Amino acid sequence: MSRNVLDVARRLMKRRKFADALTLLEGRSEIYEDNFDYYLLLGTACLYVGDAGTAMAYYNKARAIKITDMNL
């Protein structure tokens, strides 16, 4: 059984391979268009690679989807 892309990205981030997780996630924007977890992972990966501006944009998209989530 193939793994979910978000699960693979989480595993990569736990191993501190943030650039690899970012590369994996960036190509999936059409599939995960309204997915809160997708944008939260993308924002976090961007922060760890040093791209705070893009991270803020992804966090804002996540906030628009689920404004009351405490993880954000």
Buried (B, 14 or more C-beta within 10 A) or exposed (E): EEEEBBEBBBEBBEEEBBEBBBEBBEEBEEEBEEBBBBBBBBBBBBBBEEBEEBBEBBBEBBBEBBEEEEEB
